[in-house]
């Protein structure tokens, strides 16, 4: 299944607050961007001014997603929404190009 993730924290909980964007805290915090054997990260886009990341991921198990995103859950709000591939659905339905 595909999921849309919004992960946000604020300036007070930002892992880069002390050491900057190349600090060990930030490197560890962003480890989830690589995904793992259970969760494939298809894309991640940031809006750094508001300390917010948007991502599309693929997984079969919500617990695997929770495990991957746990560090973000400790610093701010994380929203995970299941989404459908509407282009794929339209093509499978034979309606593409009509």
N, C-alpha and C positions, 0 to 999 in steps of 0.2 A: 504494500500500500504506500501511497504517497502522502506526505505530511508537510504542512507549512508551519515553520517554527518562527516565532518572534521571541527573541531573548533580549531583555533590557535590564540595565542596572542604572544607578545614578552616579553622580560625581563623587559621592562619599564612599560608595562600595566598589568603585572602579579599580580593577587590579593594577592598572597603570599609574595610579595616583602617586605612589611612592617612587617607583623606579623608571617610569616612562614606558613607551610602547614596546621596547625591546627587553624589558625586564623579565626575569625568570617567572615572576608571577603571571605576566601576560602570556608568555609562551605556554605555560602549563594550563592556564585558563582557556586558551584557544585550541587546545589539543583536540577537542571534539570535532573541529572542522575537518579532520582527517577521517572521521568515521571509525568504524571497526568491522569485525567480521559479521556483525549482526545488523549494522546500520550503515547504509550508503548515503553519504552526503553528496547531493547532486549539484548544489550551488549555495553560496553564502554571499550576501550583500550587506554592507554596513552603512549606517548613518551615524558616524562617529560623534557628531555634534550632540545627538541625543542619547549616546551610549546604547544604541540599539542595533541588533543584527537580525536579518531576515534570511531564512534558509528554506530550501526544499530538500527533504530527505526521503529515503525509501527504507521501509522495514516491515517485517511481518509481525512484530511483537512490540506492544506499547512498553512493556517492562524494559526491553533493550534500549528504547529511546530514553526512558527515564534514567536508566543507568548512565547513558552517555552524557546526558545533560545535567546530571546532578550538581556539578560545580557551579553552573549558572543559576540553579535553583536556590543556592545559598546566598547569592548577591543581589538578586532582583527577580522580576516577574518573567516567567517563561510560559508561553502559550503554544500548544501543539494542536493543530487542527488537521483532521483527515481531509484530503482533497481528491477530486477525480480529474483525470486527464480528459477534458471535454473534446479536444481535437481527436484523440484516439476513439472516443465514443462515437463521434460524428462519422469518422472514417469507417469504423466497424459497422455502423448502421447503414452504410451505403449512401450517405447524404453529402459526402465531400464533393465540392465542385458544383453542386446543384444550386 
